[in-house]
């Protein structure tokens, strides 16, 4: 029997100046679509404190099949629009999710 491991993905988005409202609207649409998928354990955006800060979009998925279903959403075209029109940069990573039972602290 295969072990199902939760996965996390994260996008770091540097917004173009003056594009914050459009970026927020597109991310809201993407988040709404992701929340409808089975296997979506969480999906959220951390808003920047200032307009020059990075937006952090993080999703947690029950397993690789759930993440693949997310990556196949028609709404994925929104990421292309974000990158082409509203972002100075976009970075992505996918990792095994840490256990929910662990406690982590931020480095200072």
C-alpha positions, 0 to 999 in steps of 0.5 A: 500500500502506497503512503500518501504524503501531504504536499505543499506548494508556495508561490512568491509574487512580487507585484508591479507597482499599482497592480495590487488590486488586480493581483488580489482579484486574480488570486482570489479567483484562483483560491476559490477554485482550489478550495473546491477540490477534494484533497485541498487541505488549505490554500491561502495568501499572505498579503504584503505589509507594504506594496514593495513586499512579496505576496505569499500564496501557499497550498497544502494538498492531501497527496500528489494526485490532489496537487496534480488536480489543482495544477490542471484547473482551467484557472491556472491560466490566471498565473500566466496573466499574473506573471505577464501583466501584474508581477515583477517576479514569481517563484514557485516550489513544491515540498512534502508538507511538514507534519501538522503535529510539529511546532515551528518557530520563525527565525529572528 
